[in-house]
Amino acid sequence: MNVLIYLIPIALLLGLLGLVAFIWSIKSGQYDDLDGAAHRILIEEDDDESDTDQ
């Protein structure tokens, strides 16, 4: 039972640390464009090929 005196504050501190890290990642723009990279890989860029043909 004495172990809970140490484990509960440690668990709360780690949970708070994870919440702070998550809020920081949202504010820094980590989740702004989730589909952009997936769509960019499908777009063919013809600009490079047209320069070599001429």
C-alpha positions as a printed NumPy array, in Angstrom:
array([[  0.   ,   0.   ,   0.   ],
       [  2.936,   2.324,   0.604],
       [  3.984,   1.885,  -3.008],
       [  0.838,   3.738,  -4.142],
       [  2.148,   6.879,  -2.453],
       [  4.957,   6.892,  -5.035],
       [  3.203,   5.418,  -8.045],
       [  0.162,   7.73 ,  -8.177],
       [  2.172,  10.999,  -8.371],
       [  4.554,   9.445, -10.913],
       [  1.608,   8.321, -13.067],
       [  0.01 ,  11.767, -12.846],
       [  3.293,  13.452, -13.753],
       [  3.807,  11.206, -16.776],
       [  0.221,  11.782, -17.914],
       [  0.677,  15.531, -17.597],
       [  3.963,  15.336, -19.502],
       [  2.239,  13.437, -22.328],
       [ -0.579,  15.976, -22.439],
       [  1.876,  18.872, -22.62 ],
       [  3.783,  17.146, -25.439],
       [  0.543,  16.546, -27.339],
       [ -0.594,  20.166, -26.969],
       [  2.845,  21.37 , -28.076],
       [  2.681,  19.173, -31.187],
       [ -0.748,  20.565, -32.081],
       [  0.379,  24.176, -31.65 ],
       [  3.541,  23.606, -33.696],
       [  1.493,  22.378, -36.683],
       [  2.34 ,  18.679, -36.701],
       [ -1.22 ,  17.68 , -37.65 ],
       [ -2.104,  20.465, -40.084],
       [ -1.855,  18.61 , -43.405],
       [ -2.322,  14.871, -43.006],
       [ -3.361,  14.167, -46.604],
       [ -0.875,  16.431, -48.393],
       [  2.024,  13.992, -48.514],
       [ -0.252,  11.167, -49.623],
       [ -1.577,  13.234, -52.54 ],
       [  1.8  ,  14.708, -53.535],
       [  3.246,  11.268, -54.229],
       [  0.501,  10.623, -56.812],
       [  0.981,  13.878, -58.743],
       [  3.259,  13.562, -61.75 ],
       [  5.511,  16.507, -62.37 ],
       [  5.88 ,  16.959, -66.143],
       [  8.096,  20.055, -65.856],
       [ 11.341,  18.087, -65.593],
       [ 10.512,  15.768, -68.497],
       [  9.455,  18.595, -70.836],
       [ 12.805,  20.391, -70.359],
       [ 14.835,  17.351, -71.432],
       [ 12.734,  16.702, -74.552],
       [ 13.349,  20.098, -76.111]])
